Amino acid sequence: MLIIRRAQQQDAASLVEAMVDAERSGFMLANPDERRLTVPQATAWIARLEQAEHQVMFVATQQSTIIGYLLVQQETMERTKHRASIVIGVHSEHRGKGVGTALFESAFTWAYAKQIRRLELTVIVHNDGAKHLYKKMGFTEEGVKRDSLLIDGQFVNEYYMSRLL
């Protein structure tokens, strides 16, 4: 059974595994195995998130294993506190099975409660699976970040996408 909940410090090891798998897809901002997040670092990060007012990380678990995560970071300046950015990753064995949809639904609930009006994210232009999910969840393309990433020696564009709540 799929469970969506806030990340907890005891999730650190499983979260690191999920993040490493997501980054191996080649569709995340970090190259595969570049980030090298340790379990103690992840534990400290989650501890800070547990206390944060303007950030939250949701995890998708199945049989106590994290199979996806979604981080929401709300802006804090008066002119921009109505918006938040999103980073999402789903384990390769669980993509296309509703994990991303469930994570987004929890993020939307949190964002509504925080009176967030605008959610933003970026996506590599050739990441068709993610673009499909984002459009299904109500995000629209707003523009192109030209040559924003350097992947395997080639410059790659990203799309800016947003959803208004």
Secondary structure in CASP SS format (residue, H / E / C, confidence):
PFRMAT SS
TARGET T0000
AUTHOR 0000-0000-0000
METHOD secondary structure of the structure
MODEL  1
M C 1.00
L E 1.00
I E 1.00
I E 1.00
R E 1.00
R E 1.00
A C 1.00
Q C 1.00
Q H 1.00
Q H 1.00
D H 1.00
A H 1.00
A H 1.00
S H 1.00
L H 1.00
V H 1.00
E H 1.00
A H 1.00
M H 1.00
V H 1.00
D H 1.00
A H 1.00
E H 1.00
R C 1.00
S C 1.00
G C 1.00
F C 1.00
M C 1.00
L C 1.00
A C 1.00
N C 1.00
P C 1.00
D C 1.00
E C 1.00
R C 1.00
R C 1.00
L C 1.00
T C 1.00
V H 1.00
P H 1.00
Q H 1.00
A H 1.00
T H 1.00
A H 1.00
W H 1.00
I H 1.00
A H 1.00
R H 1.00
L H 1.00
E H 1.00
Q H 1.00
A C 1.00
E C 1.00
H C 1.00
Q E 1.00
V E 1.00
M E 1.00
F E 1.00
V E 1.00
A E 1.00
T E 1.00
Q E 1.00
Q C 1.00
S C 1.00
T E 1.00
I E 1.00
I E 1.00
G E 1.00
Y E 1.00
L E 1.00
L E 1.00
V E 1.00
Q E 1.00
Q E 1.00
E C 1.00
T C 1.00
M C 1.00
E C 1.00
R C 1.00
T C 1.00
K C 1.00
H C 1.00
R E 1.00
A E 1.00
S E 1.00
I E 1.00
V E 1.00
I E 1.00
G E 1.00
V E 1.00
H C 1.00
S H 1.00
E H 1.00
H H 1.00
R C 1.00
G C 1.00
K C 1.00
G C 1.00
V H 1.00
G H 1.00
T H 1.00
A H 1.00
L H 1.00
F H 1.00
E H 1.00
S H 1.00
A H 1.00
F H 1.00
T H 1.00
W H 1.00
A H 1.00
Y H 1.00
A H 1.00
K C 1.00
Q C 1.00
I C 1.00
R C 1.00
R E 1.00
L E 1.00
E E 1.00
L E 1.00
T E 1.00
V E 1.00
I E 1.00
V C 1.00
H C 1.00
N C 1.00
D H 1.00
G H 1.00
A H 1.00
K H 1.00
H H 1.00
L H 1.00
Y H 1.00
K H 1.00
K H 1.00
M C 1.00
G C 1.00
F C 1.00
T E 1.00
E E 1.00
E E 1.00
G E 1.00
V E 1.00
K E 1.00
R E 1.00
D E 1.00
S E 1.00
L E 1.00
L E 1.00
I E 1.00
D C 1.00
G C 1.00
Q E 1.00
F E 1.00
V E 1.00
N E 1.00
E E 1.00
Y E 1.00
Y E 1.00
M E 1.00
S E 1.00
R E 1.00
L E 1.00
L C 1.00
END
